[in-house]
């Protein structure tokens, strides 16, 4: 197996992450406000829907690039493209490694972005400065464990399912899937993964937005989920919304695996939507998958 094209992986993943994060940012803001403890209206409602966009714009490229470079390298290292009953496990390991690395970049950006989204009247740089002044560097990594705890299960479901659906579709039509077909596979895989991991995403958001020194800010995911369950029930864990996966951050637009310098654009497949901006609701999956398919194909 040839060594993957890391430059192509970096550029494709990075550009896709930036593009989708900016395009779907209003939906990400709505998701954050729906999941915030003060509720949608008090968090800003539909006002200032682009609050926090500078943080997303700065963090998207390195975040997405780090994920896909790691994902493709681990797949190459484990020979995940060879025929083996262990292939799904290799995809899971590659996706998990990608998430752990990407979260080192994603979490600081996510902390600043989400706090700006629920405080639309405060400038992003001011929020960044306040975090450093009050909590130090540790404040920027508030919720790192909860983010990884959410992202790894998401990827363990999403990426093996995406790869399997593509392989099945390729086998049925006797040639490699086209870009739009890969996007459809990614939309279904992302939608299913979102349904499974929505409670963890709610816990991550609550921990990120919690006041410094509070019990929630300690980062105990089980404690946060228990508190949400007691105060709001199942609806508090599954915030009303739609399945839209973005970053990781975004709906990555081109698959970065098996890319070599000079590879024709027509040979590239589209990866599944990345995890960072989704509006999840376990009970509303009947309409979310078609919408995710539509956006993925754009």
N, C-alpha and C positions, 0 to 999 in steps of 0.2 A: 504494500500500500504506500502511495506517495505521501510525502509530508504535506500537510494542508497549507494553503496560501494564507499566511497570517496577515499580510498587508490587506488582501482582499477582505478577509474576515473583519479586520479592524474598521476599514472604510465602510463596508456594507452595513455592519452592525451599528456603527456610530451614526452614520447618516440616517438610517432607518429610525434609530431611537430618537434623535432630535426632531425629525419630521413628524413622527406620530405623537410624541409628547406635546408638541406645540399645537398640532391639529386637534387633539382630543383633550387638551388641557381644561376646557370648560366642564367636560364630563367628569374629569378627575376632581375638580373643585366641588362639584355637586356631590360626588361620592364621599369626599372628606367631610363635608358639612352634614350630610345625612348620618354619618357614623360618629360625629362629634358628640360628646356628652351633653352639650347645651342644646342640641337639636338644630335642625336645618335653618329655621328662621332666625334664631338668635346668633347663629354662626355666620349670618350674612345673607342667607337666601340666595337669590339670583343677582345680588348686588356685588360688584367688584369681582366678576367671575374669572378674571385673569390675574388676581392677586397671587403673588408667589411665582409668576412665570419666569422671572430672571433666574431663580434657583434651579428650576427645571431645565431651562435652556443651557445653563452652565454644566449641570451634572449629567445630562442625557448622553452626550457623545461618549465620554470616557466610561460611563456606566455600561451602556450597551456594548461598546467595543470590548471591554474587559470580560463581559459575560461570554460573548461569542468566541473570542480568542481562546478562553479557557475551555469552553465547551468543545470546540473543534480539536484543540490540542489533546484533551483527555480522550476523546473518541479515537483520534489517530493513535495515541499511545496504547490504548487498549485494543486496537484493531477492531473497532466496533462495526466496521463496514463488512467484515467477513461473515459468512453464514455460520451461525451458531445459536443454540438455544439460550446462550448467555447474552445475546445482543441487547435485549431490553434492559437487562441489569447494567450493562455497560453504558447505555444511554442514560439511565438513572444516575449513575456515578458521575458521568460527565456533566449532566445538568446540575447536580448538587454542588460539584466543585465550582462550576460557573457562578452559581448563586452566592456561595460563600465569598468568592473573590469580588464579585460585582457589588455586594452589599457594603464593602469597605468604602466604596465611592457613593453608593446610592443612599445610604442611611443619613449622612450629614445633609445631603441635598434634600432628602425627603423630610427631615425634621424641620428645616427652615421653610420649605415649601408648604407643608401642612399647617404650620403655625401662621403663616401669612394668609393662607386660604380661609382661616376662621377669624382673622383679624385684618380685614380688607383695608382698613384705614391706616394701618401701620406699614411703612415701607419695608421691603424685603431686607435691605442692608441693615436697617435698624434692628430688625428681629435677629439677624445674624450676630450683630454686635452685642445685643442683650444676652443672647445665649452664652457667648464667650465670657462676658463680664460676670454673669450670675452663676454659671455652671461650669465654665471652662470647656476644654476639648471634650470632656466626658458628656457634656450636654448635647454636643453634636451627634454623639453616638448613642443617645438615649433610644432605647428600643431596638438596638442591634440584634440582640438575641431573639426578640419576638419577631423581627423581620425575617431573620434566617429561618426561624421555626415555621414561619408562614411560607416563605419562598421555596424551601426544599421540598415539602410535601406537594406544593403546586407543581414544581418541575418533575417530581417523581411520577406524577400522573400525566402531566401535559406532554412532555417530550417523548417518552416511550410510546404513548398513544398516537402522537403525531407521526412518528417514524413508522409505526406499524400500519397506520392508515395509508400512508404514502406507499409503503411496500405492497400492501394488498391491492391498492388501486393500480400500481404499476404492473403487478402480476396479471390483473384482470384485463388490462388493455395491451399488455405485451410491450410496453415501452415506458420510459421514465415519465413521471407526472409532469404536467405543465405547471407554470407559475400559479395560475388561478386554481388548479386542482390542489396544489400544495396549500394555498390559502384556505380553501374549504376544509381540508384536513386539520389545519391549524386552528380554525375557528371552532370546530367541534371539540377538539382536544382542549383548547383554552376554556371554552364554556363549561365543559364537564369539570375541569380542574378548579375553576372558580367556584362552582357549586359546592365542592368538597371543602374548600379552604376559606370560605367567607368568614366564619367565626374567628379564625386566626387573624384575618385582615382587620376585623373590627377591634380585636384586642390590641393589635399593633398600632392602630390609629389612636385608641384611647391612651395608650402608654406614651406615645409621642406627644400628645396634646396636654398631658397631665401637668399640673403645677409642680415645680421643683419641691421636693420634700414630702410630697403626698404619698400615700400608700400605693396608688396606681403607678406613680413614677418609678417605683422600685423595679418594675418590669416583670412581676409575677403573672404570667399569662393565665394560669388556672384561676388565680384570685380575681383577675379582671373579668374573665368570662363568667365566673360565678356571680360577680356583682351585677353584670349586665343581665344575666338570666333572672336574678331575683328582682331587679327593678323594672325590666322591660320584657322579659320572657323571650320566646323564640324570635319575635320581631326585632329585638335589640341585637341579636346575633346575625340575623340575615336582613341587612338593610335593604329597603326597597330600591330597585334599580334595574340595570340591564347588564349582561355579560359583555364587557368590552375590555380586552386585554391590550396593554400598550407596551411599554418599555421593557423594559427592563432594565428594559423599559419600553417599548412601543410595540406596535404591530410591525415587527421587523419586515422589511420589504423584500429582502433578497436573502436566500440561504447562503451562509458563508462556508458551509462545509464543502470539502472536495474542490475548493477553488484554487486554481493556479494562476499565476500572472498571465494575462492575455486571454483568459477564458471569455468566450463570447457571452454577452448579456442574455441571449436567448437560451443559454444552457443553464442558467441559474434558476433555482427553485425558490419559492417564497417560504420563509420560516413562519412558525406560529406566532400569534400575538404574544408580546412579552408582558409580564405581570404587573407593572406599577400603577396603571390607572384604570381600574375597572370599577363598575358599579354593580355590586353583586346582590343577588337575592335568590335563595334556593327555591323559593316557591314560584318564581316568575320565569323559569327556564323555557316555557313554551314559546315565548316570542324573542328571547335574547339570542338564541343561536342564529336564526336567519339574519338578525341585525348585525351580529358579529361577522357573519359571512359576507354581508354586503360591504361593510367597512374594510374588511381584510382584502377584498378584491379591488378596492380603489387604487 
